[in-house]
């Protein structure tokens, strides 16, 4: 049921139109209640749509995933605010390494944030991969992947890839693959090991809201903050 119809139905029950004299603020309370219901419904619908439409497009087993020339490794911080290692970072590095050594990707494009001095997701990931034996000429850096949406669009428009493998945790892969498919690109995802719910609660909550924003970006055909000249991967 479209969200506006749901809101109209709730309003049409008469609960919001009736206001007892003892509660003059009921109208605003009911209005905010309807807004809250619509917000929750929007988050639920966004998550349901993405999970449904990406079924069969994300893989946990490197032996079953199809080969693509490029693996898009989505950036994240090397350490947490506490200074401890970030398990999302470490697990994505392991997944990229596994996929490369399985012969399922030929190049790794690392796309991440580099917006402030001393913070460089692509470079940190590159150094981690080099330390594990990935050849430098097989790694390409995208310093303007400020958002997942930007990373997907730039991989196509700047790096010329219309078919690729996204490397991140499953919840992230599903959103990235959905974006790619909606933009006419052929993408699959390879799932890095996730972080337990306790330590990943903040990220999981942010992901649900990011999925709602993703639909807004797709509706207005939003473009990345930066584009630039084409870069050939060879």
Secondary structure, DSSP 4 states (H G I P E B T S, - for coil): --HHHHHHHHHHTSTTT---TT-TTHHHHHHHHHHHHHHHHHHHHHHHHHHHHTTTSEES-TTTSPPEEEEEEE---SB-TTSSB-HHHHHHHHHHHHHHHTTSEEEEEEE----BTTB-HHHHHHHHHHHTT--GGGEEEETT--SHHHHHHHHHHTT--SEEEEEEEHHHHHHHHHHHHHTT-EEEEEEEPPPPHHHHHHHHHHHHHHHHHHHHHHHTT---S---S-----
